[in-house]
Amino acid sequence: MTEIFTSINSFGLFGMNAYGVSVEIDLSRGIPMFEIVGLPDTAVKESRDRVRSAIKNGGFEFPLGRVVVNLAPADVKKIGSLYDLPLFIGLLYVSGVIERDLSDCAFIGELSLSGEICPASGILPMVMEAKAQGIRSIFVPYANSAEGAVVEGIEVYPVKNITELIDHLKGTKTLPAAQAKPFEAGVADSLLDYSEVKGQAGAKRALEIAAAGGHNVLLIGPPGSGKSMLAKRLPTILPPLTFDEAIETTKIHSIAGALPAGVSLISARPYRHPHHTVSAVALSGGSAYPKPGEISLAHNGVLFLDELPEFTRPAMEVLRQPIEDGCVSISRVNGTYTYPCSVMLVGAMNPCKCGYFGHPTRQCSCSPVSVSKYLSKISGPLLDRLDLHIEVMPVEFEHLSSGQKAECSADIRARVSAARALQVERYKKFGISCNAKITPAMLDEFCIMTPAAKNILKRAFDTMGLSARGYDRILKVARTIADLDRAQKIDTCHIAEAVQYRSLDRKYWAGNAHR
């Protein structure tokens, strides 16, 4: 037996990006052995046994001799079981079972012991990288074919088992390439609608403004006032996802292994609502080899934190930098992983532990110290990053018993989409899509106020003791209100409405012991 060498193309993931991996196999004379090098993790090392069983159960002979496998580049840690398939193909190539040139092909997938090809995470970014590297054909698990087919200019072959893959490579029976489904933007949940929400006209108006400008929101009010009901319907009034947003959102869910089977692209804006017991790592992303956390999975959508004071302080504080920068960076010894997290953060909370502090008819049973302690769980810096503070009071009987239908989500979404379209056009050369992302340097150019509006803002700044961030955020909200009115300049009514959405922290957090 002469020495035989081959190299099979595959891919790995580092954060949001894929990179090429060459599965190099050398078969030579010597005492039979099977060694994998190139910084493999435990799952990669265990592929020796999976591949050996798949070869045997597929009716093939495992090559006799000294088998050394190198996963290049050798200085990058290889993670997961997706290298089973390229390793299997390489072993059959050095055994002489496969004879065709595979230099323009790539393989991704986990093998079962019987030879079935199991799904893998991160197929979409890997197929995109394969196309960028000039790969003509890529073979992926059948369950991942829909997301892989999204990428044009490369043939994506969905494979169920090793038998049909070998038949295809030998030319016995050709596999059909996966076909992309046309992208159609959808609504998050068609079963939810704002027409079901009785009353709460003020809160609906504020959420319409938040949706139109991509602003962060805090809902505060007693139990049963409708805070969660309002928040759950927020995605139904957001503008539809663009194709580029859908690609980026799908990439994140694909990398996290959270993409449902058979889904090619996420077509509706994400809505994530983690329980208050969630850890800081689960929110931001982490572990030894970080994957996206809840805040990244909500990218281009809504992250709803119900019962906000019940979240741990580390979990709440870890949100401060990501919601400001629109991305989260996680540093590890082997590198820094960066994931996008441009989200609308929506928090909901009761004003005190019993829930009735400030209630118009029910007496709060908490002591002033207890109220102060409860509210102080929300830090000033985090509160300052929430653009709109909305008081959601109990709905009156007349509204609840009224048979009159409220405005539906579709009508509100039409106004929101029109306002967003203005913003997209206005900021197209800056690469941003909504007012919430305006940088401080852009405020003077795009948030032009009338003299009367400037005077109102000056009085509010002096009276309320606003921070520089608070000033910026009032201006951004006012710009959004003006966009809803299709006004070129920010006028007094726009500033006045924006200021009132920053007043609740003075009511509850400043002197909150006075009931």
N, C-alpha and C positions, 0 to 999 in steps of 0.2 A: 504493500500500500504506500503510495506516495503522499506527501503532505498536501492537504487541500485547505484552501482558505477562501472565505467569502465574507461579504459585508452586506447586511440588510438594513434598509432605511427604516427608522422609527422616530418617535418624538417624545419629548418630555415637557413638563410645565415648570415655570419659575414665575410665581405670582400670576399676573394677567397674560404673560407671554409664553409662547411655546418655543422650543429650541430643538434642533435636529440631534438625534442620537443614532450613531452607527453601531449596530449590533454585529460585531466582528467575531467570526467563528473560525478557529484553527483546529483542524483534525490531523493528527500526526501519529506515527508509531509510538508505542510505549505501553506501559501498564495502564489498563482502562481507568479513566478518571474523568470527572466532569466538574470543571471549575469556572466560576463566574467572578470576574474582577471588574473594576471601574466604579468603585464606591456604590455597590448595590445595598439597598436596605433589606430587612428581613423578608419582606414580601417578594422582592426580586430573587433573593437566594432560594426561596422555596419554589420558585418556578422550575428548578431542576426536576423536582419530583412530579409537578403537574405536567410538564412537557414530556417527560419520560413515559408517564402513564398514557398520555394522549397519543403518543407515537405507537405504543404497544396496542392500545385499544382501537386505533385506526387501521391496524393491520400492517404496520410498517416495522422495519428493524431499526433499533437504535444503533448508531454508528459505533463500531468497535475501535478503540484506540484512545488516545489522549486528546480530550476535547477541552479547549480553553476558550472561553467567551469573554470578550472585552466590550464594555459599554462606553463608547467614546462620545463626548470628551470625558476622560477618566477622572478629572478633578471636580466634577459636579455630582452631587448625591443623586442617585436614581431611586425613585420612590414608586411603589405600587406594583400592580400585577399586569400592567398593560404591555410589558415586554415579552409575555408568554408567546404571543403569535409570531413576532419576528424571529424569536429564538427557535420556535418550532420549524418555521420555513427555512431558516438557515441550516438547521440540522438535516432536514430532508435534502437540501441542496448539496451539502458535502457528502451525503449518502448516495447521491446520484439519482434520487427519485424525481427531483425537479431539475430541468436542464436549461430552461429559458433564461434570458437575461433579465435580471430584476433591478437593474440600476435606476430605472425610472419609476419604480414602485415603492410604496411604503406600507407598513403593516402596524396595526394597533389593536390590542385586545387581550383579554384574559381567557385562558383555556380552562375548561372543566376537565376532570379526569377522563371523561368519555369522549372528549373532543368537541363539545359544544363551545361556542365563542360567546363569552359573557360581556355585558356592557362595561364601559369604562367612562371615567370622568374627563372632562376637558377636551372632548372630540372637536368641537367647533374651533377653538384657537389653534389646535394642532393641524387641522385641515387647512386653515388659513395660512399657517406657516409652511405647510407642504407646498401649497400653490406658489408662495413667495420664493421657495427654493427650486422651483422648476420641476417638481414631481408631477408626473402625468396621471398616475393612478394610485389611489390609496384604498386599502381594504380595512373596513371598520366593522365592529359588531353590528348585527342587524338592528338591535334596539336603538343604536345611535345614528342610524342612517338618515333620519329626518334632519337632524341638526347639521350633519356633515354635508348634505346636499345643498345647503344654503349657499355654499361657496361656489361661485361660477369659475369656469376655466380649469377645472380638474375633475377627473372621473372618480366618483366615490362609489365603491362597490360594497354593499351590505352583505355580510357573511354570517350564516347561522351556525355552520360547523366546518370542521376541517375537510370533510369529504367533498363538499361542493367547492371549497377553495382549491383543493388539489385538482379537481376536475377542470376548473377554470384555467389554472396555470398550465395544465397539460394540453388545454385546448379541446378536451373531451366534451365539456358542456359549459357554455359561456354564461357568466352571471350578468343579469341586467344592472346597469348603473342606476343609482338612486336619482330620482327626479325631484327638483325643488318645487315646493308648493308656493303659489303666489302669496305675497305678504299682504295681510289685511289687518289694519289696526282695529282693536276691539275695546270694549269697556270692561273694567275690572270684574264686576259682578252685576249682571243684568237683573238679578232678583232684588237688588237694593236700589232704592230711589228716594230722592229728597221729598217727593210728593207724600211719602208715608210719615214724614216728621210733622207733627202738629205744632203750630205756633213757632217760637224761636226764630222770628224773622231777623232779629239783630244778629244772632249767632250765624244764621245762614248767610247773611250779608258779609259778615267778617270772613267766613270760610270761602266765600266767592272771591273776595279780595286776595286771600291767601293763595288760592288756586291760580288766580290770574297772574300773580307775581312770583309764585314759588316760595312763599314766605313760611317761616316756622310759626307754630301756633301753640298757645297754652289755653286749654279749656278748664275753667274752674267753676264749681258749683256744687250744690247738695246732691245726695244720691237720688237717682231716678229722674233727674232733670233732662236727660237725653244726651249727655256728653259722648258716650260711646256710640250711640245711634248716629249722631252727627258725624263723628270721626270715621265710622265704617263706610259711610256714603261719600266721603270726600273723593276717593278715586273715581267715582262716577261723574264728577264734574271737571276732572282734569282733561286737558287736551290730549288727543290720541298720540301714541308713540310714533315718532318718525322711524324710518327704516334703520338709520344709523343708531338711534337710541335702542331699538330692538336688538340689533347685533351686539351692542355693548352689554346690554342687560342679560341677554342669553349667554354670552361668554362667561359672565360672573356665575350664573346659575349652573352652567355646564362644569366649570372648574370646581364648584362646591358640591357637585353631584346632586344638585337639587332640581335638575331639569326633568319634568315628567317624561316618561317613555312615549315616543311617537311625536313629540312636539318639536317642530323645526325652529320656530322663533317665538319668543314670548311676545304676544301681541297686545297685552294690556299692561298698564303701569302696575308695578308690584305694590302690594300692601302687606307689610309685615307687622305683626303685633305680638312680640315676645312677652312671656309671662314675667311678672316682676321679680321672680327668683333667678332670672337669667344672670350669668356672670359677666364681668367686664370683658373677659376674653371672648365669650360667645357673641357679645355685641360688636366688638371691634374686629374680631378675627384673631386667630392665634394658633397655638400648639407648636410643636417642634418644627413642623413644616407648614407654615400658616396657610389656612384657607379663608375665604371671605366670611365675615361675620354677618350678623343681622343688618347692620347699618349698610354694608355693601350689597347685600341681597335686596335691599330696598332701593338701590340706585335707580334714579329716574322715576321714583314712586314715593310712597308714603311709609314712614316708620312711626307707628302709633304706640306710645307708651302709656297704657292705662294705669291708674293708681300710681302716678309718678313718684310720690314721696316714699312708696314702699320699695322702690328699687334701691339697691345698695348705693352708698355714696361713690365708691369706685366706678360702678357701672354708669352712673349719671355723669361723673366728671370725665370719663373716657370719651364722651360724646363731644366735648367742647371743641377740641381741635378739628376733628373730622367735619363737623357741621359748618365750621368756619372756612375750611380749606377745600371741602368737596372731595377729599381723598383721605385715606388712612394708611399710614406707613408703619410696618411692623418689622423691627430689627431683630435679627437672629445672627448667630455666629457665622452661618453660611451665606448671609446676605440680607438685604432689606427688600421686603415685599411691599408693593404699593397697590392698593385697590381703590377704585373710584367709589365715592359714596355721596353723590349729589342727591340729597333727599329732602323731602318736606318732613320735618320733625314735628309731630303732633303729640303733645302731652295732655293728659286729663287728670284732674285731681279734685278731691274734696277740700274745702277750705280748712278743715280741722279733722281730728280723729273721729268724732261722732258724725261729722258731715254737715252740721247745721249752723256753723258760724256765719253770720250775715244773712240767715234765712229770714224772709219777711214775716213768717207766721210762727215758725217753730223755734223753741228756745234751745240754744246750744248748751250742752251739759259739760263742756270742757272748761277747765280753768284757764285764765289768761296765760299762765306759764305753759300749759299743755298746748294751747293754740300756737304760741310763739315757737315752741319746740317742734311742733309738727311742720309749720311753714318753713322753719329754718333748714329743713332737710333739702330744700331746693336752694342751691347756692346762688348768690348774686350774679356771678359770671355766667352761669347757665341760664338764669332768668333773663339776663341782658341779651342773650342770643336768640330769644324767642320774640319774634317781631310783633305778633299780635297777642294780646292778653284778653281773652273773651270770657265774660261772666255769663254763665248759663243758669238762669234762674228757673224755678218750677213753672210748669205750664199751667195756665189758668183753666178752670173747668170749661169755660166758654169755648176755648180753642180745642180742648180734647173732645168735647161732645159735638163739635161742629162737623157736619157732613161735607163741608166744602173742601175740595181737593187743593192742596198746596201746589206751588210751582214744581214741575218735574225737573229731574237732573238734566235731561237733554236740553231744555231751554237755558238753564244756567250754564251748561257746558258750551253752548253756542257763544254766549257773551265772553266766557273765559277764553275760548279759543281765538276769538277776534282780538282780544287784548294781547294774548301771547303772540299772535301773528305780527302785531305792531312791534313788539319787543324783539322778535327774531329778526325782523327787517332792520330795526334800529341798531342792533348790536352784532350784525352778521360779520363785520370785519374784526370783531373782538373775540369771536368764537364762543359767545355766551348766548343763552336763550331766554333769560327772564330777568326781571328787575332785582330779584334777591341776590343775583351774582354780580351786580355792579361793584366795581372796586371803588375805594374812596377817591382815587384820582379821576374817576369818570363822573362823579356827582355834579361838579360844576358845569360840565358840558350837557348832561342829560336831565338833570333835575333842576331846571330853571324855574324859579318862583316869581310870582308877582310881588311888588313891594309890600302889599297888604299881607300876603301869605308869609313873607319873611318876618314881618313884625309879630305875627301870631306865634311863629316858631321860636322867635327870640324870647317872647314872654314865657312860653312853655318851658324852654330850656332853663331860664333863670328860676322859674317857680318850682319846677319839678326836680331840679338838680340832676339833669340828664348827663350821662357819660357821653364821650365822643362816639362810642358805638351806638348808644341810644339815639343820638342825633342823626347818624347815618341811616339807621333803620327806619326812623320816622320818615325821612326823606324818600327812601325806597318804597315804603308803603304808600306814601302820598303820590309818588310817580305811578304806581299801579292803579290807584283810584282814579287818577287823571286819565290813564289809558282806558279804563272802563268807560269813562265819560268821553273818550276820544278828544281830550283837550291837549293842546300843545304845551301849555305852561301849567305849573302847579298853582292852583288858586286857593283862596281862603277856605273854601268848603273842603277841599282835598286835605289840606294840612290839619284842619280842625278834626276831621274824622280820623286821620292817622294818629293824632295826639291822643284821642280818647282810647285808642287801643293800647296805649302804654301807661294807662292810669291805674290799672288794677293792682300793680305791684305796690303803689302808694297806699291803696286802700287796705290791702291784706298784709303786706310785708313791712310797711312803715307804721309803727304804732298799732300792731295787730292785737294788742291786749285790750284795746278799747272796743267793746262790743255794744 
